[in-house]
Amino acid sequence: MTLKALPVAVVSLAGFVLFALEQRELGYALLAIAVALGLVIDRALGKDLALIGFGLAVMGAVPITTDVSNAHMVTMGTAMVLAVAVPYLVSRFVYRDHAVRFPIRTGERWTTLEKAYLVAVPLLGYLLLPTYMINTGVYRNWPAVSDAEGIGRLFLGTNALGIWDELFFICTVFTLLRRHLPFWQANVLQAVLFTSFLYELGFHSWGPVLIYAFALVQGYIFRLTRSLTYVVSVHLLFDLVLFLVLVHAHNREWLDIFLY
């Protein structure tokens, strides 16, 4: 492991402390240490860690929950926008290296294997998520909705968060880390942040194992495809199954109509 990996590891630790342990003051202190250490080791690394640290600090300042009320969606949504937009704008107009990009159109066709994976993702979700969410009771960390508005809000929130995960953890964090670290180091450390954030959101029990594996795969796929569109498609297909499981778990009596 290179010396540059040390401050990045501290950033990942800070994310774990901020989100998984919910120790805000210690998390912020670790972020400051990581950025300062990065600047000492390599100025470019420190500047990139400052962008990542900003995004983590903004998200750490708001409640990370699955509440779908107007107030919470606006609060958390604003933080999510800032966490992605500020690093992008600073990278482009202040640093002028445009390191943070969101490659929607790459000009390359998806391969047969990539298309097959898009079919496999919801099938994998169907095999894993009902067992995980229902058997562990983790689904209770999401609001019980049964009316059209509530279900619509849950669908919107689930998809918006899935897109943001890829914009921040993959296109911002992973991309910036790849400028300084070998692929495997950058991927392992971004996955820690990805998992810590979703743990606070509500993926408890053995969910972190599932999320960590998913985050590693997403980083690997982005390395291969360099396509935000593709990784978002994968994520949203998985989240579609998650959404359906959550609605079913809170409204299992709806199936009674098919049993009589």
SULPELIN-V817647 format. One record per residue. N is the residue number from 1. RES is the residue in three letters. PSI is psi in whole degrees, 0 to 359 (none if undefined). Layout:
N/RES/PSI ; N/RES/PSI
This chain:
1/MET/132 ; 2/THR/164 ; 3/LEU/328 ; 4/LYS/336 ; 5/ALA/339 ; 6/LEU/304 ; 7/PRO/330 ; 8/VAL/321 ; 9/ALA/324 ; 10/VAL/324 ; 11/VAL/316 ; 12/SER/320 ; 13/LEU/319 ; 14/ALA/318 ; 15/GLY/319 ; 16/PHE/317 ; 17/VAL/317 ; 18/LEU/312 ; 19/PHE/306 ; 20/ALA/318 ; 21/LEU/344 ; 22/GLU/39 ; 23/GLN/87 ; 24/ARG/310 ; 25/GLU/316 ; 26/LEU/321 ; 27/GLY/316 ; 28/TYR/321 ; 29/ALA/318 ; 30/LEU/323 ; 31/LEU/317 ; 32/ALA/318 ; 33/ILE/317 ; 34/ALA/316 ; 35/VAL/316 ; 36/ALA/317 ; 37/LEU/320 ; 38/GLY/318 ; 39/LEU/325 ; 40/VAL/317 ; 41/ILE/315 ; 42/ASP/120 ; 43/ARG/319 ; 44/ALA/321 ; 45/LEU/314 ; 46/GLY/321 ; 47/LYS/319 ; 48/ASP/323 ; 49/LEU/330 ; 50/ALA/322 ; 51/LEU/315 ; 52/ILE/316 ; 53/GLY/323 ; 54/PHE/312 ; 55/GLY/317 ; 56/LEU/319 ; 57/ALA/319 ; 58/VAL/315 ; 59/MET/327 ; 60/GLY/343 ; 61/ALA/352 ; 62/VAL/157 ; 63/PRO/126 ; 64/ILE/92 ; 65/THR/175 ; 66/THR/15 ; 67/ASP/131 ; 68/VAL/22 ; 69/SER/160 ; 70/ASN/313 ; 71/ALA/313 ; 72/HIS/322 ; 73/MET/324 ; 74/VAL/315 ; 75/THR/307 ; 76/MET/323 ; 77/GLY/320 ; 78/THR/316 ; 79/ALA/319 ; 80/MET/318 ; 81/VAL/314 ; 82/LEU/319 ; 83/ALA/331 ; 84/VAL/317 ; 85/ALA/318 ; 86/VAL/310 ; 87/PRO/321 ; 88/TYR/312 ; 89/LEU/319 ; 90/VAL/317 ; 91/SER/319 ; 92/ARG/316 ; 93/PHE/341 ; 94/VAL/303 ; 95/TYR/331 ; 96/ARG/31 ; 97/ASP/350 ; 98/HIS/42 ; 99/ALA/325 ; 100/VAL/117 ; 101/ARG/159 ; 102/PHE/83 ; 103/PRO/92 ; 104/ILE/315 ; 105/ARG/113 ; 106/THR/346 ; 107/GLY/3 ; 108/GLU/139 ; 109/ARG/147 ; 110/TRP/138 ; 111/THR/169 ; 112/THR/321 ; 113/LEU/319 ; 114/GLU/321 ; 115/LYS/320 ; 116/ALA/324 ; 117/TYR/325 ; 118/LEU/329 ; 119/VAL/323 ; 120/ALA/329 ; 121/VAL/307 ; 122/PRO/330 ; 123/LEU/318 ; 124/LEU/319 ; 125/GLY/319 ; 126/TYR/325 ; 127/LEU/328 ; 128/LEU/314 ; 129/LEU/318 ; 130/PRO/317 ; 131/THR/313 ; 132/TYR/306 ; 133/MET/318 ; 134/ILE/313 ; 135/ASN/329 ; 136/THR/346 ; 137/GLY/8 ; 138/VAL/335 ; 139/TYR/337 ; 140/ARG/347 ; 141/ASN/352 ; 142/TRP/151 ; 143/PRO/144 ; 144/ALA/110 ; 145/VAL/140 ; 146/SER/347 ; 147/ASP/164 ; 148/ALA/318 ; 149/GLU/314 ; 150/GLY/318 ; 151/ILE/321 ; 152/GLY/319 ; 153/ARG/318 ; 154/LEU/318 ; 155/PHE/315 ; 156/LEU/314 ; 157/GLY/319 ; 158/THR/315 ; 159/ASN/320 ; 160/ALA/318 ; 161/LEU/321 ; 162/GLY/318 ; 163/ILE/317 ; 164/TRP/321 ; 165/ASP/316 ; 166/GLU/322 ; 167/LEU/319 ; 168/PHE/300 ; 169/PHE/326 ; 170/ILE/302 ; 171/CYS/335 ; 172/THR/294 ; 173/VAL/303 ; 174/PHE/317 ; 175/THR/317 ; 176/LEU/320 ; 177/LEU/326 ; 178/ARG/341 ; 179/ARG/342 ; 180/HIS/341 ; 181/LEU/156 ; 182/PRO/158 ; 183/PHE/310 ; 184/TRP/324 ; 185/GLN/314 ; 186/ALA/320 ; 187/ASN/316 ; 188/VAL/319 ; 189/LEU/324 ; 190/GLN/327 ; 191/ALA/330 ; 192/VAL/316 ; 193/LEU/315 ; 194/PHE/311 ; 195/THR/318 ; 196/SER/318 ; 197/PHE/313 ; 198/LEU/337 ; 199/TYR/314 ; 200/GLU/326 ; 201/LEU/328 ; 202/GLY/358 ; 203/PHE/80 ; 204/HIS/200 ; 205/SER/229 ; 206/TRP/13 ; 207/GLY/320 ; 208/PRO/328 ; 209/VAL/315 ; 210/LEU/314 ; 211/ILE/320 ; 212/TYR/316 ; 213/ALA/317 ; 214/PHE/317 ; 215/ALA/320 ; 216/LEU/317 ; 217/VAL/319 ; 218/GLN/319 ; 219/GLY/319 ; 220/TYR/317 ; 221/ILE/319 ; 222/PHE/324 ; 223/ARG/321 ; 224/LEU/315 ; 225/THR/333 ; 226/ARG/36 ; 227/SER/114 ; 228/LEU/321 ; 229/THR/318 ; 230/TYR/312 ; 231/VAL/327 ; 232/VAL/320 ; 233/SER/316 ; 234/VAL/312 ; 235/HIS/316 ; 236/LEU/328 ; 237/LEU/319 ; 238/PHE/319 ; 239/ASP/334 ; 240/LEU/318 ; 241/VAL/319 ; 242/LEU/313 ; 243/PHE/313 ; 244/LEU/322 ; 245/VAL/318 ; 246/LEU/316 ; 247/VAL/316 ; 248/HIS/316 ; 249/ALA/325 ; 250/HIS/349 ; 251/ASN/50 ; 252/ARG/341 ; 253/GLU/343 ; 254/TRP/336 ; 255/LEU/347 ; 256/ASP/329 ; 257/ILE/335 ; 258/PHE/354 ; 259/LEU/355 ; 260/TYR/none
